[in-house]
């Protein structure tokens, strides 16, 4: 099994995983075990949670953080778009909850 925690920055939440989502990746960390990945994921979520005012989570594997002040102008849509900092936990390249995996291994 391959476990990863990915940080992406985009004008959409990480759970959308649009076709170009991998181009938005800022960092990618790989781990030998689900436990190591989960510990790192908790550290990253704690760090981002203290930096950004808003947070939303989906399926225990997608985490979005943002603040009101971080926006980018979209020429095509003629409006400001919210910038999201997304954290995704992956197992073998697919979104998966490390929390559930970790609990089932105990």
C-alpha positions in Angstrom: 0.0 0.0 0.0 1.1 3.5 -0.8 -0.1 6.3 1.5 0.1 10.0 0.6 -0.9 13.4 1.9 -1.3 16.0 -0.8 -1.5 19.8 -0.5 -3.1 21.6 -3.4 -4.0 25.3 -3.9 -6.8 26.1 -6.3 -9.9 28.2 -7.0 -12.1 25.1 -6.0 -12.4 22.7 -3.1 -10.2 19.6 -3.2 -13.1 17.1 -3.4 -13.9 18.3 -6.9 -10.7 16.8 -8.2 -11.2 18.4 -11.7 -9.1 17.0 -14.6 -6.2 19.4 -13.9 -6.2 19.0 -10.1 -2.7 17.4 -10.0 -1.3 20.6 -11.6 -2.5 22.5 -8.5 -0.4 20.3 -6.1 2.0 22.3 -4.0 3.4 19.4 -2.1 3.1 15.6 -1.9 4.3 13.4 1.0 4.5 9.6 0.8 4.5 7.2 3.7 5.2 3.6 4.4 2.2 3.1 6.8 -1.2 4.5 7.3 -0.2 5.5 10.9 2.7 7.7 9.7 0.5 9.3 7.1 -2.3 9.9 9.6 0.1 11.6 12.1 1.4 13.9 9.3 -2.2 14.6 8.2 -3.1 15.6 11.7 -0.1 18.0 11.9 -0.9 19.6 8.6 -4.6 20.0 9.5 -3.6 21.6 12.8 -1.3 24.0 11.1 -3.8 25.0 8.4 -6.6 25.2 11.0 -4.6 27.9 12.9 -3.8 29.8 9.7 -7.3 30.0 8.0 -10.6 31.2 9.3 -12.8 28.6 7.4 -12.6 24.9 7.2 -14.7 22.2 5.6 -14.1 18.4 5.5 -15.6 15.6 3.3 -15.3 11.9 3.7 -12.5 12.1 6.2 -10.0 12.5 3.3 -10.7 15.9 1.8 -10.0 19.1 3.9 -10.4 22.6 2.6 -9.2 25.8 4.2 -9.7 29.4 3.2 -10.0 33.0 4.3 -12.0 35.9 3.0 -9.0 37.9 1.9 -7.5 35.3 -0.5 -9.1 35.7 -3.9 -8.0 35.7 -7.5 -9.6 37.6 -10.4 -11.0 35.3 -13.2 -10.9 37.1 -16.6 -13.2 34.4 -18.2 -15.9 34.8 -15.6 -15.3 38.5 -14.8 -15.3 38.0 -11.0 -13.2 37.2 -8.0 -12.8 33.5 -7.1 -12.1 32.1 -3.7 -8.7 30.4 -3.3 -8.8 27.1 -1.3 -6.0 25.3 0.4 -6.8 21.6 0.0 -5.4 18.6 1.8 -6.2 15.1 0.4 -5.3 11.8 1.9 -4.6 9.1 -0.8 -4.2 5.4 -0.6 -2.7 3.8 -3.8 -3.5 7.1 -5.6 -7.2 7.2 -4.6 -8.8 9.4 -2.0 -9.2 7.4 1.2 -9.7 8.1 4.9 -6.6 7.3 6.9 -8.6 7.5 10.1 -10.9 4.6 9.2 -7.9 2.6 7.9 -6.0 3.3 11.1 -8.9 2.2 13.3 -9.4 -1.0 11.4 -5.7 -1.9 11.8 -5.9 -1.7 15.6 
